[in-house]
Amino acid sequence: MYTLGIPERLKRRTLGYLKQQFIEFEENPAMEGFFDLSFPGMDEDAFRKIVMKLKQQINRKVQKVTKA
């Protein structure tokens, strides 16, 4: 099982993307300002793809906000 720590300020974007793509995950509380996402039964390649897609999604949103 792989786990990913996400800042709270990106929670809505992250969860929206994962739900839109029908990716199975578990949300767990973490230290203050963060939350953990666990991906049960996922292999390493699939996890790497998700991480890369999330990075792209977050960067696009941030770029749109800064360019406006």
N, C-alpha and C positions, 0 to 999 in steps of 0.2 A: 504494500500500500504506500502511495506517495502522498506527501502533505506539502501544501503551499501556504505561506504566510502572506496575507494581503493587508495593506493599510485600510483602516475604516473609511477613509475618504474615497476609496475606490470600490467600496462594497457593492453599491448599486450597479455600477457598470459591469463589474465582474460577474455578479450573480445573474444579471440580465443576459449576458453573453452565454454563460453556461446553460441556463435554462432554455434559451433560444436554440442552442445546438443539441439539446436533449442529452447532455453529458451527466452521468451519474456521479454525484458528489455528496459529501457530508460536511456540514458547516459546524465548526467548533469554536468556542470562545478561546482567545489567547491573551497575551499580555495586553495591557492598556494601549488602545489605539490600533490594535490589529485583530484580525480573526484568521483562523486556520481553515483551509479547505482540504479535506481528505478525499482521495480517489480510490475506493476499494476495488480490488481486482483489476486494476489498470496496469498495462505493461509499460516499460520505460519509454518506448518510442511514442506511444500515444500520449503519455504525460509530457514529453518534450514538445510535441506538437501543440498541446493545449497551452503550455507556458509561452511558446512563441506567439501564438495567436492572441493571447491575453496582452502580451507586451505590445503587439501591433495595435490592438484595439485601444489600449490606454494612451499610447503615443499619438494616435490619430485624434483622439478627443482632446488631448492637451494642446496639440498643435492648432486645432480649430479654435480653441478658446484664446490662445495667445495671438493668433492672427487677426482676430476680430477687432 
